[in-house]
Amino acid sequence: QLQLVESGGGLVQPGGSLRLSCAASGSKLDYYVIGWFRQAPGKEREGVACISSSDYSTKYADSVKGRFTISRDNARNMVWLQMNNLKPEDTAVYYCAGGARVTIATMWAEEYDYWGQGTQVTVSS
């Protein structure tokens, strides 16, 4: 089965940047759509960005468009989320997820079967 491990979270000031990494193992990454999700205190988990397994197309939540970029390197079994111009409302635990049910990127959490443990991102001055 696919295993995912996130890293790169931390404390950053508003307007700053972070780059989250997701290391995959146990299966060939090419088979999976990859999504980044986040969950803030008191809120439901929401999709942030995702990237297709087939054509590498991407989707982003409206709240992060123009600020976040998702990318992948299947040969290295790695996925990244570059986060720029961070805002306090970006504070959340960020999760990397993999799904083999679809090949087109989707931010519906129910389409993902494999999840990392999450990494905390805190945006505060």
Secondary structure, DSSP 8 states (H G I E B T S, - for coil): --EEEEE--EEE-TT--EEEEEEEESS-GGG-EEEEEEE-TTS--EEEEEE-SSS--EEE-TTTTTTEEEEEEGGGTEEEEEE-S--GGG-EEEEEEEESS-SS----GGG--EE---EEEEE--
